[in-house]
């Protein structure tokens, strides 16, 4: 019975668990941010690619 009481009262290692949970939260938030920004980045690259292709074909025709 004493072992169980000591185990419940022991707070050693609590910091590590809290930091691990905080790190997991930051990682999930970052992943969500990058996933939502993926569409915007795709639009930027598509626009840049089409403008460069148009400029290249215009330069080749002159």
DARA-V201897 format. One record per residue. N is the residue number from 1. PSI is psi in degrees with one decimal (NA if undefined). D_CENTER is the distance of its C-alpha to the mean C-alpha in Angstrom with 1 decimal. Layout:
BEGIN
n:N psi:PSI d_center:D_CENTER
n:N psi:PSI d_center:D_CENTER
END
This chain:
BEGIN
n:1 psi:-37.3 d_center:45.8
n:2 psi:-37.3 d_center:45.2
n:3 psi:-43.4 d_center:42.4
n:4 psi:-41.4 d_center:40.5
n:5 psi:-45.0 d_center:41.1
n:6 psi:-38.1 d_center:39.9
n:7 psi:-41.3 d_center:36.8
n:8 psi:-37.0 d_center:35.9
n:9 psi:-17.9 d_center:36.6
n:10 psi:126.9 d_center:34.8
n:11 psi:11.6 d_center:31.6
n:12 psi:131.6 d_center:30.9
n:13 psi:-2.3 d_center:27.3
n:14 psi:-37.6 d_center:26.0
n:15 psi:-44.1 d_center:24.0
n:16 psi:-41.1 d_center:22.1
n:17 psi:-41.1 d_center:21.2
n:18 psi:-43.3 d_center:20.1
n:19 psi:-35.5 d_center:17.9
n:20 psi:-43.0 d_center:16.4
n:21 psi:-39.3 d_center:15.7
n:22 psi:-43.5 d_center:14.2
n:23 psi:-39.9 d_center:11.8
n:24 psi:-40.4 d_center:11.0
n:25 psi:-43.7 d_center:10.5
n:26 psi:-40.8 d_center:8.2
n:27 psi:-42.3 d_center:6.0
n:28 psi:-39.7 d_center:6.5
n:29 psi:-40.0 d_center:6.2
n:30 psi:-42.2 d_center:2.8
n:31 psi:-41.8 d_center:2.7
n:32 psi:-39.0 d_center:5.7
n:33 psi:-44.7 d_center:5.6
n:34 psi:-35.2 d_center:4.8
n:35 psi:-38.2 d_center:7.3
n:36 psi:-27.3 d_center:9.6
n:37 psi:-11.5 d_center:9.8
n:38 psi:-39.4 d_center:10.8
n:39 psi:-39.7 d_center:14.2
n:40 psi:-41.8 d_center:15.0
n:41 psi:-39.3 d_center:14.4
n:42 psi:-42.9 d_center:16.6
n:43 psi:-40.9 d_center:19.2
n:44 psi:-46.8 d_center:19.4
n:45 psi:-37.2 d_center:19.9
n:46 psi:-44.8 d_center:22.4
n:47 psi:-46.1 d_center:24.4
n:48 psi:-40.9 d_center:24.6
n:49 psi:-42.9 d_center:25.7
n:50 psi:-37.4 d_center:28.4
n:51 psi:-39.0 d_center:29.7
n:52 psi:-38.2 d_center:30.0
n:53 psi:-40.4 d_center:31.7
n:54 psi:-41.7 d_center:34.1
n:55 psi:-37.1 d_center:34.9
n:56 psi:-44.4 d_center:35.5
n:57 psi:-34.0 d_center:37.9
n:58 psi:-41.9 d_center:39.6
n:59 psi:-34.9 d_center:40.2
n:60 psi:-27.9 d_center:41.5
n:61 psi:-13.7 d_center:44.0
n:62 psi:NA d_center:45.6
END
